[in-house]
Amino acid sequence: MRISVSSDMDEPVARSLLAELRSRGHEVMTHGALKPGDDSQWAPCSASAARDVAGGTADQAIVCCWTGTGASIAANKVPGVRAALCTDAYTADGARRWNDANVLALSLRLTSEPLLKEILDAWFAAEAGQTAEDKENVAYIERLD
């Protein structure tokens, strides 16, 4: 899977994220502080990663900032993106399953390396829900763009 990753800071969690994704066999594209010379402010780098998803050059994205909140807000401004700030595995599972989230937002401050692995395990194991209610809600969100 092609995954676009952004971070506004070159923090150990962000580096662990890149290593973990690559060890799982994903192709990783970087933005912000993870790409030399790129704009590392949380809004531009998160939007760049989200645009990769919206434009089809990435299957999913993971956007990071200190709290994860700004990164999720910026990503959600890109039409076609459904970004979810996840601080635990249960939320990551639900975001994929019930919301068909295609962008994961993470807090650089709150996410430890063991928690990161749990969140990624849940995120990648879950699939978009196939119930009529799940599909109707995602379709409704798409019409809001």
N, C-alpha and C positions, 0 to 999 in steps of 0.2 A: 504494500500500500504506500502511496505517496503522501507524506505528511509534512505540512508547512508548520514551522515552529518559530515563534517570536518571543523575545524577552527584552525588557527595557534595561535589564542589568545582567552582566555576565556573572551570575551567582552559581555556587556549587549545585544547587537544585536544577538549574537550567542545563548545566553540563551533564549532570546525571540523567536528565531527561533525554538529551541527545544520544548518550551512550546506550541507554535502555532501549530506545526506539530502534537504533541500529542493530543492537543485539537480537531484537525480535524480527529482524529482516526487513524493516521498513526503509524506504528511500526518504531521506530527510532534506528539506529545503529550509534554510535559515533566514531570519530577518532580525533587525534591531541590533542589540549588543552582541548577538551571536554571529553576525556577519560583518567583518571589518569594513568600515566606511559607510555602513548603512545608518539611517536615522534611528537612534535608539530610544526616542521618546515613546512612551507606551501607546499613545493614540496612533501615530503613523505606522509603527511596526506591527501592531495588532491588526490594523486595517489591511496592511499589505498581506499578512498571512491569511486573513479572511477572504481577501480578493482572489487569492490562489484557489480557494475552495469554490467560490462563486464562479470563477472563470474556468474551472475544470483542470487546472494544472496541478491541483492537489486533491486527494480524496477527502481528507480531513485536515484540520489544523489544531494546534495547541498553542494558546497564547498565554503569556505569563507577565505579571507585574507584581509589585510588592504585595498587594492584597488580592489581586486577580480581578477586582471589580472594574477598574478602568479598562483593562484589556477586554473583558467581556462586553462592556458597553460599546467600545470602539468596534469590536468585531460584529456586534449585532446591528450596527448602522449599515453594514454592507448587505444589500438585497440578496436574499437566498440563503443567508447564514442564520443558523440557530445555535448560538453560543451559550454554553452553560458553565457557570462557575461551580466547580465541584471541589469540596474539601474532604470528601470521604468516598469510599467505594460504592456505598448504597446510592448516593446522589448521582454518581457517574453512571451506574446501571440504569437508574430511572430516567436520566437525561437522554440516554440513547434509546431506551425502550419506549417511553411514553411521549418524548418530545422529538424524537429523531434528530437529536442534536448532532451537528456536523463539525462543531468547534468546541474543544474543551478549554476552559479557562482555569488556570492554576495560580495559587498564591505562592510567591517565592518565600514569603515569611512563614506560612503555616504548613507547608508541605515538606515533610521529612522524606528521606530516601525510601524507607520501608512503606510509608503511606503512598508515595508516588507509585510504587510498584502495584500496590493494591488498587489504586484508582485506575491505573492503566489496564490491569487485568480485567476489572469490571467493565471499563469503557469498551475494550476490544471484544469482550465475550458477548456483550449485549447486542441485540439487533433491534431495529425499529419495530414497534408493535404493529400488528396486522389487524387489530380490531377496528371496527367501523369508527368507534369513538376516537381512537388514536389518530386514524387517518383524517377524520374530519377536523380535529384540532390542528394538526399540522397544516392541512389545506387552508384553514382559516388564517393561520399565521402568515402563510405565503401571500394571501390576498391583502394583508396589511402593508406589504412593501410598496 
